[in-house]
């Protein structure tokens, strides 16, 4: 899976993502679901993304790190 294939995918937070935290998200890919270390996307605001939040991948750093932002406002 290339870098560009991960960008735009949605996932769900399984470990709180926020400033100063290394969170975790699960993303459905390759016919299954995989966990990635997650950081908030630059400029996505100071808020934490709690467990259960649906997120969009905006940057992928192989092999297991993503930058995410909330998929929905609210």
N, C-alpha and C positions, 0 to 999 in steps of 0.2 A: 504494500500500500504506500503510495507516494504522499509527500507532504500535503499536496493540494487536495488529495482525497479526504483527508481528515477535516480540513477547514470547511465550516458550515454544517458539520454533523452535530446532532443534538445528543445530549447525555443527561444524566441525573447525578446530582451531588450525593456522594456517600460519606464524605468527610468534609466538614466546613471549609469553604474557600474564602480567603480574605487577605487583607494587607498583613504582611508579616507571617502568614500561615502557609504551609504546604498542605493543600486539601487533596481530596480524591474525588474522581468522577468515574462513572461507568458509562461506556459508550457501546452501542450495538454496532459491531462491525464484523466482517468476515464470517457471517453466518452464526455469530455468537455475541457475547458481551465481554468486554475487556475493561480492566481498571487502569486508570492513568493518574499520575500525580498532577495536580491542578493548581494554577495560580490565577488570580484575577487579571483580566485583560487590561493593559495600560489604558487609562482614561475611562475605565468602566465605573468609576466612583469609589468612594471609601467604604461602602457597605460590605458586610459579609454576605456570602451566599450559603444559607443553612442547608443541612441535609434535606434532600427531597426536591430542591430547586432544579427546574429544568434549565439547562444551559446550552449555549452554542459554542462550539470550538472556533476560535478566531486565529489561533496560531498553534502549530504542532512542532515540537522539538523531539525528534527521534532519540531513543526508542519509546519512552513512556511518559513524556511530559506534554501537557497542553495548557494553553491560556484560554480562559473561558469568560463569557459574560452571560447574564441572565437572558434566557430566550424570550421572556415575556416581561413587559412592564407591570409593576403592581406590587 
